Amino acid sequence: MSALFGNYGQRRAQIVKGQGTIVEDSAGKQYLDFTSGIAVVSLGHAHPAIVQAVQAQSEKLWHTSNLFDIPGQEKVAQRLIAETHFAHAFFCNSGTEANEAAIKLARKHTGKHHIITFEKSFHGRTFGAMSATGQGKIHNGFGPLVEKFTILPFNDAAALEAAIDDSVAAIMLEMIQGEGGVNGVTSEFAAAIAQACNDKGILLIIDEVQTGIGRTGTRYAFEQTILKPHIITLAKGLGGGFPVGAMLGTAELYATFSPGTHGTTFGGNPLAMSVAEAVLSHVFEPAFLQQVQELAAYFVEQLKAHLPSSYTVRGQGLLLGIDCGATEVASYIAAAEDKGLLLVGAGPNVIRLLPPLTVTKEEIDKAIAILKTILL
Ligand SMILES: *Cc1c(COP(=O)(O)O)cnc(C)c1O
């Protein structure tokens, strides 16, 4: 019997080291890591810039708490908001905490309680973020949930229009539902959201925990749409493997988070900020983002060329999904692992492809060769 709770179910290979896209298990077997620790290891494993940042900062100072001024927070915040319409950042340690901050900020700012979210969304596991999540399997047994979340069908403009009234504080959604099946927002739906927010003064919260920090080929996924969110939330790729979360917001929201209204002990500590700074100094370079777009285009083209047409490929940047129709993907994922390719699902019927943003064409070719032997 394990000394651990069983909440993760049966776990897979025991990975003991990694370099770039390649990881190695305790038996010495190597794998191509096309999970990136679920979109986290954005610069690949053991990237020299991150190793250097951790080493240098860990010898100087790890933690002081938010009682004190932490210069790294200002630096990382400046990088995150540069050339955007955002004015301020708040740092925390995870995606779910970033979403809690967003929910609290939206309620306090508007003085309203009602938040609209969508089916198949995933926003995290704390009570607020769980209540926002549109998946019954995440809620089961944990009720009563936080009140006043209305979960609507995704990409259904008519359902949204019907649900909008003066009680709505915010609409919260992912640009691509990562956990829910790699489902993107249609341009028609984006237009309906923009209209609803404009007409009724509703805040727009975009959960970019998975899609943000270069994953979709731009700094943030919303930049590829007409949407101009008041708040976005970030985590996963931001720390490259170190736990860092963030919420960005517009200038009008500043006064709502007045001193003492919200906080965290660990959030934005000097070590976390030095790592985030190293990640952003690479990922936010236009040439780097350009390369992510080129790799993604190549990956999609190769998938479409080599997989049978019964599989649908979708997604954006290096957040891609292979829809396997009615087939459950768990056995495909296990077969790929046997052959040296690590994958993760997105719901029961979709294989999610999340290589590090530093993946090479050769590694993509190798992954395709393995996928071809599995997806006949
Ligand atoms: C992973 C994820 C979260 C939760 O992040 P944690 O760091 O696990 O708390 C929230 N929203 C989205 C879109 C995610 O992909």
The ligand as an SDF file (V2000), in Angstrom:
LIG
                    3D

 15 15  0  0  0  0  0  0  0  0999 V2000
   -4.2980   23.3530  -15.5440 C   0  0  0  0  0  0  0  0  0  0  0  0
   -5.3570   24.3600  -15.6480 C   0  0  0  0  0  0  0  0  0  0  0  0
   -5.8700   25.0190  -14.5180 C   0  0  0  0  0  0  0  0  0  0  0  0
   -5.4610   24.6530  -13.1150 C   0  0  0  0  0  0  0  0  0  0  0  0
   -4.1190   24.9250  -12.8850 O   0  0  0  0  0  0  0  0  0  0  0  0
   -3.3880   24.3100  -11.5820 P   0  0  0  0  0  0  0  0  0  0  0  0
   -2.0170   24.9080  -11.6600 O   0  0  0  0  0  0  0  0  0  0  0  0
   -3.4240   22.8230  -11.7440 O   0  0  0  0  0  0  0  0  0  0  0  0
   -4.1390   24.7620  -10.3990 O   0  0  0  0  0  0  0  0  0  0  0  0
   -6.8080   26.0110  -14.7130 C   0  0  0  0  0  0  0  0  0  0  0  0
   -7.2270   26.3500  -15.9380 N   0  0  0  0  0  0  0  0  0  0  0  0
   -6.7570   25.7450  -17.0410 C   0  0  0  0  0  0  0  0  0  0  0  0
   -7.2450   26.1800  -18.3760 C   0  0  0  0  0  0  0  0  0  0  0  0
   -5.8260   24.7210  -16.9410 C   0  0  0  0  0  0  0  0  0  0  0  0
   -5.3810   24.1020  -18.0400 O   0  0  0  0  0  0  0  0  0  0  0  0
  1  2  1  0
  2  3  1  0
  2 14  2  0
  3  4  1  0
  3 10  2  0
  4  5  1  0
  5  6  1  0
  6  7  2  0
  6  8  1  0
  6  9  1  0
 10 11  1  0
 11 12  2  0
 12 13  1  0
 12 14  1  0
 14 15  1  0
M  END
$$$$
